[in-house]
């Protein structure tokens, strides 16, 4: 697993999620975005290998 990619995706998705109004808590939005980013960074290499 690429730690740099995981941290990058977590920060980007956390920042994006901070502006989503459906989750009331700003911390909740950041956590949801960070989790989404980590999942995306874990799944991305598998998707790349399937397409290669």
QUILIN-V458906 format. One record per pair of residues at least 12 apart in sequence whose C-alpha atoms are under 10 Angstrom apart, sorted by the first residue. I is the first residue (numbers start at 0). J is the second residue. D is the distance in Angstrom with one decimal. If there is no record, write none. Layout:
# QUILIN-V458906
I|J|D, I|J|D
This chain:
# QUILIN-V458906
0|40|8.2, 0|41|6.8, 0|42|9.8, 0|44|8.5, 1|40|7.9, 1|41|8.2, 1|44|9.3, 2|37|9.5, 2|40|8.9, 2|41|9.7, 3|40|9.5, 4|36|9.0, 4|37|8.4, 4|39|9.5, 4|40|6.2, 4|41|8.9, 4|43|9.9, 5|33|9.0, 5|34|9.7, 5|36|6.8, 5|37|5.1, 5|38|8.2, 5|39|8.1, 5|40|5.3, 5|41|7.4, 6|33|8.5, 6|36|8.0, 6|37|7.3, 6|40|8.7, 7|33|9.4, 7|36|7.9, 7|37|8.7, 7|40|8.8, 8|32|8.8, 8|33|7.2, 8|34|9.1, 8|35|8.1, 8|36|4.4, 8|37|6.2, 8|38|8.9, 8|39|7.4, 8|40|6.5, 8|41|10.0, 9|29|8.8, 9|30|8.7, 9|31|9.3, 9|32|6.6, 9|33|4.0, 9|34|6.6, 9|35|7.2, 9|36|4.3, 9|37|5.6, 9|38|8.9, 9|39|8.9, 9|40|8.5, 10|29|8.6, 10|30|9.9, 10|32|8.0, 10|33|6.3, 10|34|9.8, 10|36|7.6, 10|37|9.4, 11|29|9.7, 11|32|7.9, 11|33|7.7, 11|35|9.9, 11|36|7.3, 12|28|9.4, 12|29|7.6, 12|30|9.0, 12|31|8.2, 12|32|4.4, 12|33|5.5, 12|34|8.2, 12|35|6.7, 12|36|5.4, 12|37|8.9, 12|39|9.6, 13|25|9.8, 13|26|9.2, 13|27|9.5, 13|28|7.0, 13|29|4.3, 13|30|6.5, 13|31|7.0, 13|32|4.1, 13|33|4.7, 13|34|8.1, 13|35|8.3, 13|36|7.6, 14|28|8.6, 14|29|6.5, 14|30|9.7, 14|32|7.3, 14|33|8.4, 15|28|8.6, 15|29|8.0, 15|32|6.9, 15|33|9.4, 16|28|5.0, 16|29|5.6, 16|30|8.2, 16|31|6.9, 16|32|4.9, 16|33|8.2, 16|35|9.4, 17|29|5.3, 17|30|8.9, 17|31|9.0, 17|32|7.7, 19|32|9.6
